[in-house]
Amino acid sequence: EAERIKRCNGRIFALPDEPKVQRVWLPNDNYPGLAMARAFGDFRLKSFGIIAVPQVSYRRLTSADQFIILATDG
């Protein structure tokens, strides 16, 4: 994810008060500070490597499975 964003001239760094939260920034502005690399509708950062393609994984369900979890951070 980071390599794609950097290839598109986006910047990635954390703020001093949140050192473990890497954010995506415009090339010449400390804005918007998006804390994810994939997002729907973030048109400002689309040209700088943010994509809307989801990361998907598959697993064959068996009779031992008791539930399914669908998750998103947004």
C-alpha positions as MATLAB code, in Angstrom:
seq = 'EAERIKRCNGRIFALPDEPKVQRVWLPNDNYPGLAMARAFGDFRLKSFGIIAVPQVSYRRLTSADQFIILATDG';
ca = [
       0.000    0.000    0.000;
       2.714    2.483    1.000;
       4.745    1.894   -2.154;
       1.716    2.572   -4.360;
       0.952    5.819   -2.522;
       4.567    7.010   -2.715;
       4.729    6.167   -6.455;
       1.710    8.448   -6.896;
       3.443   11.284   -4.979;
       1.351   10.879   -1.847;
       3.135   11.227    1.484;
       2.849    8.932    4.488;
       3.795    9.948    8.010;
       2.452    9.985   11.554;
       1.746   13.043   13.663;
       3.831   13.538   16.821;
       0.801   13.049   19.080;
      -0.170    9.797   17.251;
       3.179    8.161   16.438;
       1.667    4.751   15.607;
      -0.981    6.056   13.176;
       0.470    6.418    9.688;
      -1.608    8.789    7.561;
      -1.747    9.708    3.872;
      -1.172   13.362    2.991;
      -1.238   15.444   -0.178;
       2.211   16.069   -1.715;
       2.477   19.750   -0.784;
      -0.041   20.146    2.011;
      -0.572   18.694    5.470;
      -4.087   17.713    4.526;
      -6.216   15.516    4.803;
      -4.303   12.971    6.922;
      -6.341    9.922    5.942;
      -5.519    6.953    8.195;
      -6.230    4.284    5.562;
      -4.997    3.409    2.089;
      -8.332    2.229    0.671;
     -11.460    4.358    0.732;
     -14.655    4.944   -1.217;
     -15.261    8.532   -2.259;
     -12.033   10.193   -1.132;
     -11.566   12.132   -4.352;
      -8.782   14.420   -3.076;
      -6.390   11.520   -2.530;
      -7.486    9.298   -5.424;
      -4.747   10.730   -7.657;
      -2.163   10.069   -4.939;
      -2.596    6.320   -4.518;
      -5.754    5.887   -2.446;
      -7.834    3.160   -4.083;
     -11.376    1.865   -3.627;
     -10.567   -1.764   -4.474;
     -11.378   -3.868   -1.401;
      -9.077   -6.511    0.005;
     -11.071   -9.739   -0.147;
     -10.318  -13.189    1.193;
     -12.231  -16.429    0.779;
     -12.713  -19.419    3.015;
     -14.772  -22.516    2.374;
     -17.364  -22.930    5.122;
     -17.674  -26.269    6.860;
     -20.144  -27.750    9.314;
     -17.697  -26.796   12.096;
     -18.168  -23.075   11.366;
     -20.613  -21.408   13.742;
     -20.722  -17.824   12.466;
     -19.432  -15.396    9.829;
     -17.853  -12.017   10.547;
     -18.024   -9.241    7.954;
     -15.919   -6.247    8.957;
     -14.953   -2.769    7.832;
     -13.117    0.079    9.505;
     -15.329    2.706    7.962;
];
